[in-house]
């Protein structure tokens, strides 16, 4: 029976569509977890503890591989530290701060703009040019983001005071886009071992945020629900989603794998409405259509090299 289970698991690990869809579902669930965490555990403490849990599980398994690849890691360690600090620590800290000020639906839709940030980052970092169709996609997605940020009144953009939770989420997307683009130059080592290294760095770089949080707003002891939320976040969005996504990238490449991020706002809206009864307004539907449509356009053609 164990052998059959192992073979079934191995087959699933070769199925990129399933792996990437599950990753999108788990990431979408993180929007709901962020909202449920309000008053149960503080944002920076949640960021820190999620990586502590991940490290407790991963290091005994993959720590040896990290040490084995240390010669490749050492000369590139400063860049890897920046990578983990922005993509893991900074992104998640801003993500959970955003959850205190805006809805899970908004977070999910705004997270859908991430591929557009990646497109811009690829141009800045590698000179990858966008086609006219891709630029049209960027514009359409940007309109969708504006619709969310202005609560369905984009023409009043100059008069609207933006929700700081929405702004924090956009900043988080910018950080994760930097991480995604920089993955192109990661050391030649197994994805699980590299993820373990990033998680270790994220654990260490989260500590100053916890200290800052305790000094500025007081230390909040997580509730039982807060600890349960942390466990869920550590297992699904933090660990399984990342591993599944890295595996999907290995199987079909970053371009095709990145398309599955488009599913995050759809799943996030469905989970927010179904699990925590958030209201789904007409402008959410418009924004969701614009974001998904813009990303679809952006993925339609390859940019000329």
Secondary structure, 3 states (H helix, E strand, C coil): CHHHHHHHHHHHCCCHHHHHHHHHHHHHHHHHHHHHCCCCCCHHHHHHHHHHHHHHHHHHHHHHHHHHCHHHHHCCHHHHHHHHHHHHHHHHHHHHHHCCCCCHHHHHHHHCCHHHHHHHHHHHHHCCCCCHHHHHHHHHHHHHHHHHHCCCCHHHCCCCCCCHHHHHHHHHHHHHHHHHHHHHHCCCCCHHHHHHHHHHHHHHHHHHHHHHHHHHHCCCCCCHHHHHHHHHHHHHHHHHHHHHHHHHHHHHCHHHHHHHHHHHHHHHHHHHHHHHCCCCCHHHHHHHHHHHHHHHHHCCCCCCC
